[in-house]
Amino acid sequence: MAYDLITMGRIGVDLYPLQTGVPLPQVTSFGKFLGGSATNVAVAAARLGRRTAVITRTGDDPFGTYLHEALQGFGVDDRWVTPVPGLPTPVTFCEVFPPDDFPLYFYRQPKAPDLEIDAHELDLDAIREANVFWVTGTGLSEEPSRTATLAALAHRDKAGTTVFDLDWRPMFWKDPAQARPFYEEALRHTTVAVGNLDEVEVATGVREPHAAARALLDSGVELAVVKQGPKGVLAVNSRGESAEVPPLPVTVLNGLGAGDAFGGSLCHGLLAGWDLEKIMRHANAAGAIVASRLECSSAMPTVTEIEDAVAAGAVK
């Protein structure tokens, strides 16, 4: 049976402070959570009842064991999560200063195992058969992950729905100025592109939301989703349909992970065949719910929670 969704990309351990408004040097207690953008998207979709798997790599260490246990607990297939001897499982710390300041500190040295995904080890048949396949910009930042990501996209050849999460993290690139050609290559194999204003500018050179959406469509995608922060989200497809949905009112506790919840709900809505506006409203609500919670993966909402938030017009 084909998977509803296979994601490919980052995994790690999030160590988030259990105290808000406290600088990291003064934090005394932390919570340990499964993390990593592509992994969180798979968790979010699994929480919505979808059959999901993630392609990634961990260290051969106790944190790697923890990540396997967490994935299994969330109902995400971990068969393509493999260890890399000699590299530690990444950890990520953050500071929590609501409503809009959440500095991240990535510990991915000397190299993150998830950048050691090798094209020769991919199950290309499973990737092609999945209803939705999701890759990220970070996967393009280093070899062999870059070649593996592009090989997976080329083999899939736009079968089903292929989502490129633009996921711009300049600190992961040795030379950020060299990113655009790889983004352009990935877009050629993509049916859906998702990114915020910074990310669409990296991919297209254009920052104005409507122009950026048009540039993404001109690159060959069928649906462009542009996140505009306080202005909400814009979605435009190749059939000329568009939806611009404002954000859902929410008291933000931790904005990290909201984009991954949005992504999981986006995949769920695409799989369900919803119209653009419904997909965006539900994805916005999913993101807002996670923004109201401290953690990321374990905070992913259920179908009922999203429907309640959409009906209420706010996260309560």
C-alpha distance (Angstrom), angle and dihedral (degrees) to the residues before:
residue distance angle dihedral
M1 . . .
A2 3.82 . .
Y3 3.78 118.8 .
D4 3.78 119.2 -111.2
L5 3.79 88.1 -137.7
I6 3.79 137.7 8.5
T7 3.79 117.2 -174.8
M8 3.79 126.7 -167.2
G9 3.78 125.7 -160.7
R10 3.78 145.5 48.8
I11 3.78 128.6 25.7
G12 3.78 130.8 169.2
V13 3.76 147.3 127.4
D14 3.81 118.2 -76.0
L15 3.81 113.3 -148.4
Y16 3.78 103.4 -167.7
P17 3.81 124.7 -178.3
L18 3.77 115.8 -110.9
Q19 3.80 88.6 -146.9
T20 3.80 121.9 73.8
G21 3.78 124.5 -145.9
V22 3.82 91.6 21.0
P23 3.83 122.1 121.6
L24 3.79 114.3 -120.9
P25 3.84 95.2 -109.4
Q26 3.81 89.4 59.9
V27 3.82 98.3 42.4
T28 3.82 111.5 114.1
S29 3.81 103.2 -177.6
F30 3.79 135.8 37.6
G31 3.80 137.8 -171.2
K32 3.81 120.2 -135.2
F33 3.81 117.3 -136.6
L34 3.79 140.6 165.6
G35 3.80 108.6 -100.0
G36 3.79 146.2 171.5
S37 3.79 125.6 108.4
A38 3.81 101.4 -109.0
T39 3.79 90.9 41.5
N40 3.80 92.4 51.0
V41 3.81 90.4 52.0
A42 3.81 89.8 55.3
V43 3.81 89.8 49.0
A44 3.81 91.8 48.3
A45 3.81 92.5 52.1
A46 3.82 91.9 45.0
R47 3.82 88.8 53.9
L48 3.83 86.4 57.1
G49 3.81 91.4 55.0
R50 3.79 100.0 -95.1
R51 3.82 125.0 138.9
T52 3.79 104.1 -118.8
A53 3.78 142.2 172.8
V54 3.80 135.3 -178.4
I55 3.79 130.9 -142.6
T56 3.79 110.2 -149.3
R57 3.81 144.5 111.7
T58 3.81 135.4 -118.7
G59 3.76 136.9 -170.9
D60 3.80 118.4 -86.4
D61 3.79 90.8 -111.7
P62 3.83 142.7 96.4
F63 3.82 92.3 -80.9
G64 3.81 87.9 55.4
T65 3.80 89.0 52.7
Y66 3.80 89.5 50.0
L67 3.81 91.3 53.3
H68 3.82 92.0 52.9
E69 3.79 90.2 50.0
A70 3.81 91.5 48.1
L71 3.80 93.3 49.1
Q72 3.78 91.2 50.3
G73 3.78 89.9 48.6
F74 3.80 90.4 54.1
G75 3.80 92.1 47.9
V76 3.81 95.6 -111.7
D77 3.82 115.8 141.8
D78 3.82 108.5 -117.6
R79 3.83 99.4 -174.0
W80 3.83 91.0 115.6
V81 3.80 95.1 47.7
T82 3.79 105.0 102.6
P83 3.82 134.5 175.0
V84 3.80 125.8 -111.9
P85 3.83 110.9 -150.0
G86 3.78 113.4 -133.0
L87 3.80 97.9 20.8
P88 3.82 122.4 95.1
T89 3.78 122.8 -128.4
P90 3.83 106.4 -102.1
V91 3.78 121.1 -109.0
T92 3.79 126.7 -160.9
F93 3.79 126.9 -158.6
C94 3.78 125.7 -167.1
E95 3.77 139.4 -175.1
V96 3.79 118.8 -133.0
F97 3.80 116.6 -141.3
P98 3.82 106.7 154.9
P99 2.94 138.7 -118.3
D100 3.81 100.8 25.5
D101 3.81 114.0 -11.9
F102 3.81 116.4 88.9
P103 3.82 110.3 149.0
L104 3.80 114.0 -161.8
Y105 3.80 126.3 -148.4
F106 3.80 113.9 -163.5
Y107 3.81 119.6 -159.8
R108 3.80 102.1 -164.9
Q109 3.81 101.6 138.1
P110 2.97 139.4 169.7
K111 3.81 81.9 9.3
A112 3.78 135.1 -38.6
P113 3.82 113.9 -109.3
D114 3.82 90.0 -134.9
L115 3.82 87.7 67.5
E116 3.82 88.2 59.6
I117 3.82 93.5 70.7
D118 3.81 104.2 134.0
A119 3.80 125.0 -149.2
H120 3.81 91.5 -138.2
E121 3.81 90.9 61.0
L122 3.81 97.4 51.6
D123 3.79 122.0 114.0
L124 3.80 92.5 -133.2
D125 3.81 94.0 178.2
A126 3.81 91.5 57.3
I127 3.80 90.2 46.1
R128 3.79 91.8 52.5
E129 3.80 93.6 45.6
A130 3.82 96.7 49.5
N131 3.79 113.7 107.6
V132 3.81 89.8 -134.8
F133 3.81 127.2 20.8
W134 3.83 118.4 -168.8
V135 3.82 126.9 -164.1
T136 3.79 132.7 171.5
G137 3.77 140.2 -139.4
T138 3.79 91.2 -119.3
G139 3.79 88.7 63.6
L140 3.82 87.6 64.7
S141 3.80 95.0 53.7
E142 3.84 99.2 86.5
E143 3.76 143.2 11.6
P144 2.97 138.1 -68.8
S145 3.81 88.9 20.7
R146 3.81 91.5 56.0
T147 3.80 93.8 57.0
A148 3.81 91.1 42.2
T149 3.81 92.2 51.8
L150 3.79 93.8 48.5
A151 3.82 91.8 43.8
A152 3.80 91.0 52.7
L153 3.80 91.0 49.0
A154 3.80 92.9 47.3
H155 3.80 92.9 48.8
R156 3.79 91.6 48.3
D157 3.82 88.6 51.0
K158 3.82 93.7 -166.0
A159 3.80 93.7 -53.7
G160 3.79 110.0 164.4
T161 3.80 112.5 -23.3
T162 3.80 117.3 -23.6
V163 3.81 114.8 -170.9
F164 3.80 124.8 -161.9
D165 3.81 110.9 -161.9
L166 3.81 100.2 -158.6
D167 3.83 88.4 -149.4
W168 3.82 98.7 175.6
R169 3.82 112.8 -159.6
P170 3.82 106.3 163.7
M171 3.82 92.5 -171.5
F172 3.81 89.1 66.7
W173 3.82 93.0 59.2
K174 3.81 122.9 81.4
D175 3.81 87.4 -151.6
P176 3.82 112.4 15.0
A177 3.81 90.5 -170.7
Q178 3.81 89.2 69.8
A179 3.81 95.0 58.0
R180 3.80 102.2 90.7
P181 3.83 99.7 71.5
F182 3.81 89.7 54.3
Y183 3.80 90.9 47.3
E184 3.80 89.7 50.5
E185 3.81 91.1 50.6
A186 3.81 91.5 50.5
L187 3.80 91.6 48.3
R188 3.81 90.3 56.9
H189 3.82 88.4 66.2
T190 3.81 96.5 40.1
T191 3.80 132.9 98.3
V192 3.83 97.6 -174.6
A193 3.82 127.5 34.7
V194 3.81 121.0 -168.1
G195 3.79 127.0 -173.9
N196 3.78 148.9 128.3
L197 3.80 123.5 -109.9
D198 3.81 94.5 -84.8
E199 3.80 91.1 48.4
V200 3.79 97.0 48.4
E201 3.79 89.0 48.9
V202 3.81 90.6 54.9
A203 3.81 90.5 49.0
T204 3.80 99.0 43.2
G205 3.80 110.0 12.4
V206 3.81 88.4 -119.5
R207 3.80 125.6 107.3
E208 3.81 106.0 176.9
P209 3.83 103.0 99.8
H210 3.81 100.6 -129.5
A211 3.80 92.8 42.4
A212 3.80 90.5 46.9
A213 3.80 91.2 50.8
R214 3.80 89.6 51.0
A215 3.82 90.8 48.8
L216 3.80 90.4 52.2
L217 3.81 90.8 50.1
D218 3.80 89.6 48.4
S219 3.81 88.2 54.9
G220 3.80 88.3 63.3
V221 3.79 106.2 -93.7
E222 3.79 120.5 132.9
L223 3.81 97.4 -146.4
A224 3.81 128.6 31.2
V225 3.81 118.9 -165.3
V226 3.81 115.4 -168.8
K227 3.79 118.4 -172.4
Q228 3.80 111.1 -148.9
G229 3.79 101.6 -174.6
P230 3.83 110.8 -136.9
K231 3.81 89.8 10.1
G232 3.80 92.4 61.5
V233 3.79 127.1 -130.5
L234 3.79 134.1 -42.2
A235 3.80 122.0 -153.9
V236 3.81 123.5 -175.0
N237 3.81 126.7 173.8
S238 3.79 133.9 -161.6
R239 3.81 91.2 -104.9
G240 3.80 90.2 66.6
E241 3.80 95.3 -104.8
S242 3.79 118.6 135.6
A243 3.78 140.3 178.3
E244 3.79 128.7 -169.3
V245 3.78 112.4 -169.1
P246 3.82 126.0 -175.6
P247 3.79 120.5 -130.9
L248 3.79 119.2 -91.0
P249 3.83 113.6 -109.7
V250 3.80 110.1 -106.1
T251 3.78 140.5 156.9
V252 3.79 100.8 -119.3
L253 3.78 119.2 -137.1
N254 3.81 99.2 163.8
G255 3.80 122.1 -3.0
L256 3.82 93.6 -164.4
G257 3.79 112.5 107.4
A258 3.79 94.8 23.4
G259 3.80 90.6 107.8
D260 3.80 91.4 51.8
A261 3.80 91.3 51.3
F262 3.80 87.2 49.5
G263 3.81 88.7 52.4
G264 3.79 95.0 50.0
S265 3.79 91.2 49.3
L266 3.81 90.9 45.5
C267 3.81 89.4 56.6
H268 3.81 90.5 46.7
G269 3.80 91.8 52.3
L270 3.80 93.5 46.2
L271 3.80 90.1 50.6
A272 3.81 89.9 49.3
G273 3.82 91.9 51.8
W274 3.81 94.6 -123.7
D275 3.80 122.4 165.9
L276 3.81 118.0 -99.2
E277 3.78 97.6 -101.3
K278 3.81 93.9 50.8
I279 3.80 91.4 47.7
M280 3.81 91.7 51.1
R281 3.81 94.8 45.1
H282 3.80 92.2 51.7
A283 3.81 93.1 43.4
N284 3.81 90.7 49.3
A285 3.80 89.7 50.4
A286 3.80 92.2 49.5
G287 3.79 90.5 52.0
A288 3.79 92.7 46.9
I289 3.81 92.0 51.4
V290 3.81 92.1 54.2
A291 3.82 90.3 45.8
S292 3.81 87.1 59.7
R293 3.83 91.0 57.8
L294 3.80 133.3 65.9
E295 3.79 101.9 -128.7
C296 3.83 131.3 53.3
S297 3.81 116.3 -148.9
S298 3.79 97.7 32.2
A299 3.82 89.7 43.8
M300 3.80 95.0 62.3
P301 3.82 108.7 128.6
T302 3.78 130.6 -121.5
V303 3.79 125.1 -123.7
T304 3.80 90.3 -101.6
E305 3.81 93.3 51.3
I306 3.80 91.4 51.2
E307 3.80 93.4 46.5
D308 3.80 90.6 49.3
A309 3.80 91.9 51.2
V310 3.81 92.3 48.1
A311 3.81 90.7 49.0
A312 3.82 92.5 47.3
G313 3.81 93.1 45.7
A314 3.81 89.8 -133.0
V315 3.78 143.3 49.7
K316 3.78 108.6 -100.3
